[in-house]
C-alpha cells in the first residue's frame, strides 16, 4: 500500500495547496518522486470538491483534497 507521507514530497504538497478553497489532486505513482501530484480542479466549497472526488470514474485513481486557509 502507498504511504502518502513517503510518496509525495512536501514541495509538491505546498505547490498544490491553495490559498483558499480546495484543490482536488491526483497522485500518479508512475511519475518520479517530486512530480507525482497533479491538479484536477479547484473548488471554492468543500461540498463541491468532495462531490467531484466521489464522481471520479476511475476506481484505481488515487485522489486527495488540499484545503487553503479560511
C-alpha positions in Angstrom: 0.0 0.0 0.0 1.1 3.5 -0.7 2.1 5.9 2.1 1.3 9.5 1.1 3.9 11.0 3.5 6.7 9.0 1.8 5.4 9.0 -1.8 4.8 12.7 -2.2 7.2 15.5 -1.4 6.5 18.5 0.8 7.3 20.8 -2.1 4.5 19.1 -4.2 2.1 19.5 -1.3 2.9 23.2 -0.9 2.6 23.9 -4.6 -0.9 22.3 -4.7 -2.3 23.8 -1.5 -4.5 26.7 -2.5 -4.6 30.0 -0.6 -8.4 29.4 -0.2 -10.9 26.8 -1.2 -10.0 23.3 -2.1 -7.8 21.6 -4.8 -8.7 18.2 -6.0 -5.5 16.5 -6.8 -4.5 13.2 -8.3 -1.4 11.1 -7.5 0.4 9.4 -10.3 2.7 6.8 -8.7 4.4 6.1 -12.1 6.0 9.5 -12.1 9.3 10.1 -10.3 9.3 11.4 -6.8 8.7 15.2 -6.8 6.3 15.2 -9.7 3.6 12.8 -8.7 0.8 15.2 -7.7 -1.3 16.9 -10.4 -4.2 19.4 -10.1 -7.6 18.1 -11.3 -9.7 21.1 -10.4 -10.1 23.9 -7.8 -13.3 24.3 -5.8 -14.5 27.1 -3.5 -16.6 24.9 -1.4 -15.7 21.6 0.3 -19.0 20.0 -0.6 -18.4 20.6 -4.3 -14.8 19.2 -4.1 -16.0 16.1 -2.2 -18.8 15.5 -4.7 -16.3 15.8 -7.6 -14.0 13.4 -5.8 -16.8 10.8 -5.4 -17.9 11.2 -9.0 -14.5 10.3 -10.5 -15.0 7.3 -12.6 -11.6 5.5 -12.3 -11.6 3.4 -9.1 -7.9 2.9 -9.4 -7.2 6.7 -9.3 -5.6 8.0 -6.1 -7.2 11.3 -5.1 -6.6 13.8 -2.3 -8.1 17.2 -1.3 -5.9 20.0 -0.2 -7.5 22.9 1.5 -6.4 26.5 1.9 -6.8 29.0 4.7 -10.3 30.1 5.6 
